[in-house]
């Protein structure tokens, strides 16, 4: 909801725990809830903006107004929910095919037809090589400057500068090959070459009954 032109594919799991009719009913219910949520968000934003515009001293609220207007302009495309049975490999392949079909849709993702300079592919291949090397730690975290130094040691990337590398990392972050939180001050100099490590870590930290488990510790 805060990213411009977002595309969201809802995925319903645990189909194997439901009857066929239940799946259809739950799918309709989830899509209806999402539609209602988006309508409520739009209404709330309009209400907040109107309140600020009607304030007696609007100059004190310019920053808030600009932020709300920016959020209001963020369009959100919700695709049809895909229901899958995660215990069935065929359903996983079906989900994969659905994702690929949407990603290749130029109307949803105009950048899919963007032609990238050859150096983007060269840096991508080099980063994959570094991430898979024996010297790479399991957590896959690497300092941005150290990564630049490692890449610059390769003959065909000797002229790679920090600014160009950052542009390439933004692209690789968008396609999910790496994770780089450049907008977070404490993480802007760290590149995660193994995004799966973050997933594993979050699974340990963010899980059902975590609060109850922590409270049970004397």
JONOR-V100785 format. One record per residue. N is the residue number from 0. OMEGA is omega in radians with two decimals (none if undefined). NEAR is the number of other ideal C-beta (glycine too) atoms within 8 Angstrom. D_LAST is the distance of its C-alpha to the last C-alpha in whole Angstrom. Layout:
# JONOR-V100785
N/OMEGA/NEAR/D_LAST
N/OMEGA/NEAR/D_LAST
This chain:
# JONOR-V100785
0/-3.12/7/40
1/-3.13/4/40
2/-3.12/6/42
3/3.05/6/46
4/3.12/7/47
5/3.04/10/44
6/-3.07/9/45
7/3.07/8/42
8/3.10/9/42
9/3.13/11/40
10/3.10/9/39
11/-3.11/13/37
12/3.11/7/36
13/3.09/8/35
14/-3.12/11/39
15/3.12/8/39
16/-3.05/4/36
17/2.96/9/39
18/-3.08/5/43
19/-3.14/6/45
20/3.11/6/46
21/-3.13/8/42
22/3.14/12/42
23/-3.13/8/45
24/-3.12/8/44
25/3.11/11/41
26/3.12/11/42
27/-3.12/8/45
28/-3.13/8/42
29/-3.13/11/40
30/3.10/12/43
31/3.11/8/44
32/3.13/8/40
33/3.12/10/41
34/3.14/9/44
35/3.14/8/43
36/3.14/8/40
37/3.12/10/43
38/3.12/8/45
39/3.12/8/43
40/-3.12/9/42
41/3.13/9/45
42/-3.14/8/46
43/3.12/8/43
44/3.13/11/44
45/3.13/9/48
46/-3.14/8/47
47/-3.14/9/45
48/3.12/12/48
49/3.13/8/50
50/3.14/8/48
51/-3.13/12/48
52/-3.14/8/52
53/-3.13/5/53
54/-3.10/9/51
55/3.13/3/54
56/-3.05/6/52
57/-3.09/10/52
58/3.13/5/52
59/-3.04/6/49
60/-3.10/10/47
61/-3.11/8/49
62/3.12/6/46
63/-3.12/8/44
64/-3.13/12/47
65/3.13/8/48
66/3.13/8/44
67/3.12/12/44
68/3.11/9/48
69/3.11/8/47
70/-3.13/10/44
71/-3.09/10/47
72/-3.14/7/49
73/3.12/12/46
74/-3.10/7/47
75/3.12/8/45
76/3.13/9/47
77/3.12/9/45
78/3.14/9/46
79/-3.12/4/46
80/3.06/10/43
81/3.13/11/43
82/-3.09/9/41
83/2.99/13/40
84/-3.03/9/39
85/3.10/9/37
86/-3.11/4/38
87/-3.09/9/41
88/-3.13/5/43
89/3.12/6/46
90/3.08/11/44
91/3.10/10/42
92/3.11/8/45
93/3.11/10/46
94/3.13/11/44
95/-3.13/8/45
96/3.13/8/48
97/3.12/10/48
98/-3.13/9/46
99/3.13/8/49
100/-3.13/8/51
101/-3.10/12/50
102/-3.13/9/49
103/3.14/8/53
104/-3.07/9/54
105/3.12/8/56
106/3.12/4/55
107/-3.07/8/52
108/-3.13/10/51
109/-3.08/7/55
110/-3.09/5/53
111/-3.12/9/54
112/-3.13/6/57
113/3.11/6/57
114/-3.10/3/58
115/3.05/7/56
116/-3.12/4/58
117/-3.09/6/58
118/3.09/10/56
119/-3.13/10/53
120/-3.14/8/53
121/3.12/10/53
122/3.11/14/50
123/-3.14/11/48
124/-3.14/8/50
125/3.13/11/49
126/3.08/14/45
127/3.14/9/45
128/3.13/8/46
129/-3.11/13/44
130/-3.09/10/41
131/-3.11/6/42
132/-3.10/7/43
133/-3.11/3/41
134/-3.11/3/40
135/3.12/11/38
136/-3.10/5/35
137/-3.10/5/33
138/3.05/6/31
139/-3.14/12/35
140/-3.14/9/34
141/3.09/12/37
142/-3.08/8/38
143/-3.12/15/41
144/3.12/8/44
145/3.10/8/43
146/3.11/14/44
147/3.13/11/47
148/-3.13/8/48
149/-3.13/9/47
150/-3.10/14/49
151/3.13/9/52
152/3.12/6/53
153/-2.99/8/54
154/-3.08/4/58
155/3.12/5/58
156/-3.08/12/55
157/-3.09/8/56
158/-3.11/4/57
159/3.13/11/54
160/-3.09/6/53
161/-3.09/8/49
162/3.12/6/50
163/3.11/9/52
164/3.14/14/49
165/3.07/10/46
166/-3.13/8/49
167/3.12/12/48
168/3.08/13/45
169/3.11/10/45
170/-3.12/10/47
171/3.06/13/44
172/-3.13/11/41
173/-3.13/6/43
174/3.02/6/44
175/-3.14/5/40
176/3.07/9/41
177/3.02/11/39
178/-3.14/8/37
179/-3.11/12/38
180/-3.07/8/36
181/-3.11/9/39
182/3.12/4/38
183/-3.00/7/35
184/-3.06/4/35
185/-3.11/4/33
186/-3.03/8/34
187/-3.14/10/37
188/-3.13/6/38
189/3.09/11/36
190/3.11/12/37
191/-3.12/12/35
192/3.12/12/38
193/-3.11/11/35
194/-3.13/11/34
195/3.10/6/33
196/3.12/12/30
197/3.14/10/29
198/3.13/8/29
199/-3.13/8/27
200/3.14/8/24
201/3.12/8/24
202/3.12/8/23
203/-3.04/6/20
204/-3.06/7/19
205/-3.11/5/21
206/-3.10/7/20
207/3.10/3/20
208/-3.10/6/16
209/-3.11/9/15
210/3.14/6/13
211/3.12/7/12
212/3.13/8/11
213/-3.13/7/9
214/-3.12/6/8
215/3.13/5/6
216/-3.09/5/4
217/none/1/0
